[in-house]
Amino acid sequence: MQLVRSVSQAKKIIASIKKRGMKIGLVPTMGYLHEGHLSLVRIARKKCDFLVVSVFVNPTQFGPEEDFRKYPRDLKRDLRLLKLEGVDLVFYPSVSQMYPDGFRTYVEVVEWSRLLCGASRPIHFRGVTTVVLKFFNIVQPDIAVFGSKDFQQAVIIKKMVKELNLNVRIVTGRIVRESDGLAMSSRNKYLSEKERKNAAVLYQSLKSVKRAYKKGLRKPRPAVEMMAKMIEQKGGGIDYIQTVDKDTLEPVKKLKKGTLIAVAVFFGRTRLIDNILL
């Protein structure tokens, strides 16, 4: 397994791999890896000949009051885990490699980047799409794997790939959960013991809507109110609870098969997201 820190070195290696006709896979991460990340690595490993994992805490997707500087990092542990998964190359660029002095170019999927998480994090998805496009240009993957916990992110990236005519297939992996249902996230580390226990209500509330839907619930408002009550009883501060179309992210007037129930909640100062498909 190679560790590469510069864009030029990464492009040189990729060029040699391309000449050999090998299929390249990419899993972009911000590091501090957990089983959710590793499940994506395993999907990619099965679908490609040469597997690249990027480890980069991307500053352009963090707002000025967000946790860029304190975001958890542990490269040594990440490298150990990735080596065990048979990764071929770890791309670990510095901020200056990705955003040199004078950087002024961004790409954005307009409108969709303002929905759901984008309402309270207005620059977030512009940063995501920009850095992902840069990774695609550097690594030139045939496939790239993203997680379903960040459902909106996956939808937006697929839209970017389609509309910019990029030659990469986007694959999504399922949400990996802790034993109590909490979606695995690097930010779970921030939670106090009490907050961590209470955060399990996110998945419980999502499952309660799914059960109600199976029993005939079709109106979005009672579903949202049900979830809000459960979450607030556990001390969660709601950013949003929305029922949307899984392909367009637009609000739906009626719950139906394929509707996405998406939620973002604060426990203390930690913002957690989760979702479920009906």
N, C-alpha and C positions, 0 to 999 in steps of 0.2 A: 504494500500500500504506500503510495506516494503522498506527501504533504506538499502542496504548492501554494505559495503566497502571492505570486505576481501574476497579473493578467497575461503578460507576454509569455511567461513560461507555460501557463495553462494552455494558451492558444497553440503553442508549439507542440505540446504533447498531444492535444486533440487533433491537430493536423496529421500527425503520424498515425494516430488511431484510425482516422477517416481513410487514409490511404490504404490501410489494411482491410477496409470494408467491414469494420466491426460496428455493431449496433450500440449506440451510446445511450445510457440512461442517466437521468439527473434527479436527485432529491434535494431541493433547496431547504435549508434549515437555518435557524438562528442559534443552533447549538444548545447546550445543556440538555442533552438528549434523554428521552425517556422511551418507554415501550411503544408509545404512539408513533414517534419518529422511526423507531426500528422496524415497526410493521410496514411502513412505507418503503424503507430500504429493502426489506425482503421481497416486496412486490416488484420493485424495480430490478432486483438481482435476478429474478426469474425471467425477466422480459428483455434483458440486454446482455451484451458481451463485455462491455466496459462500463463500470458504474462510477459515477462521480457524485459525491455529496458535498454541497457547499455549506460552510459554517461561517455565517456573517450576520452580526447584529446590525441591522440596516437603519442608520439614523434618520433617513428621510421618511420612514413610516411612523415615527414617533412625534407626537405633538410636544410643544415647549414645556408642558407641565407633566409629561409622561415619564416613564421609567427607563429611558435609554441607558443612562449611566449605571443604574443599579441592576439592570437586567442580568440574571444569573449567567455566569460563564464558567466553564471547566473544560478546557481544550484537552488536557491529558486524559480525562475520563472519556470524553467524546471519541478521541482517537482509539482508545482501547476497545470501546464498544464497536466502532465501525470496522476495525480490523477483524474482529470476531465474525462480523457479518459478510466478510469477503469484499469489502469496498476496494476499488482499484485506485481511486484518487480522491483526496480531500482537498477542496479548494478553500483556502482560508485567507482571503485578502484583507488588507487594512482598509480603513475608510478612505485614505488618500489614494489607494489603488483604484477603488471603485468611483470615487468622486474627487478627482484631482482639482487643484485650484482653478477657479473660473468655470466650474461645471454649471451649465445652465439648461440642460435638456431634460425634459420629463415627458412621460407618456401617461395618458389617463383615459380610462373608459368613463366618459362623462355620463351624468345622471345616475347610473348604477353605483358609482362611487360615493354618492351622497345618501344612499338608502341605508337602512339598518345601522351597522356600525359606523358608516360614513357620516351619519347625522351628527354624532357627538365627536367623531374623529375625522374632521373634514380633509386633512391632508394624507390620511393613512393609506388609502388605496392608490393614490398617485405615487407614493413611495414604493408600494408593493409592486405595482405594474412596471415601474421604471427599473427597479433592481432585478425583477424576474426577466424582463426583456434583455437586460445586460447579461445576465447569466446565460440566457438562451443564445445570445450572440457569441459569447466566449466559449461555451461548452458545446454548442451545436448538437443538442441531444435529439435523438429520435423519439424518445419518450421522456416525460417528466411526471413525477408522482407527487400529489398533494393530498392533504388530509381533509376529511369531511367535517371535522369540528369547525374549521374555518370555511364554512360552506359558501359564504358570500365571496370570499377570496377565490375559491375554485371557479365559481361561475364567472367572475370578472376576468380571470386569466383565460378561461376558455373563449370568452368573447374577444379578448385582445388577440389571441392566437388566430381565431377565425377571420377577424376583420383586417389584420395586418398580414394575412397570408403566410403565417409562419409554418415551417415544416416540422412540427413537433406534435406528438399525440399526448394529450393530457389524460392521465389516469388518476382516479381518486380512490383512496383507501378509507375503510370504515373508521368510525370513532372508537378508540381504545379507552376503556374505562377502568377506574379503580373498583375494588370489590363492592363498594357502596354505590357505584354508578357514576361518581364524579368523573367527568371527562379529564383524561390526563393532559396536563399543561405545565410548562416550565414555571408559570406564574403561581401554581399551587404552592410553591415554596414560600411565598409571601404570607400565606394564611396562618393565623394563630391556631392553636389547637381547637378552640371553640369555633372559630370561623370555618376551619376545615370540616368539622363535624356538621355544621349547619349548611355548608355548601352542597351537601348531598341532596338537598331539596330541589336543586335545579333539575336533575334527571327525574326525580320523583314527580315533580310538577308536570314535566313533559309527558311522562307515562300516564299521568292521570287524564290528560287531554286525549291521549290516544285511546285509553279505555272508554272515555265518554263518547268519542267519535264512533267507536265500534258499537256503542249502545244507541247511536242515533243522533248525537249532537252534530249540528251542521252550522250553527251560527258562531262566527269568530269571537264576538264580544264576550259571551259567557265563558269561552275557553280562556281568553286572556284574563278575565276577572278571577277565574278559578286559580290560575297559576299565580297571579299577583298576590292573592290572599295567602296561599301556601308559602310563597317566598318571603313576604313581609313578616309573617309569623316567626320566621327563622332569622330575622334581622337583616335580610337582604335589601339593598337599595337598588331599585329597578332603573336601569338605563332604558331598556325597551323590551317589550314582548310583542311579537308581531306574527301574523299569519299571512304568508306570502306564497306566490307562485314560485315553484322551485327553479324555473328556467328564466323568469324575468325579474324576480325579486319584488314584484308589485303586489300590494295588498289584495287579498281575495275577499269577495263578499260572502262566499260560502265554502265551508270546509269540504274537501273532497280528496280522493286518493291522489297522492303526490303533493299535497299542500305541505309546505315547510313551516314548522313552528320554530321560531328562532328567538333566543333570549340572551340578553346581556345584563349582568347584575353585579353590583359591588358588594363585597363582603369586607368591611373595613375600607381600606384604600385599594383593594385588589379587585380588578375587573375581570370577570369570568364570562365566557360565552359557551353556549351549547345549542343544540337543535335536534329535531326529530322530524322524520317524514311520515305522514299519515299513509 
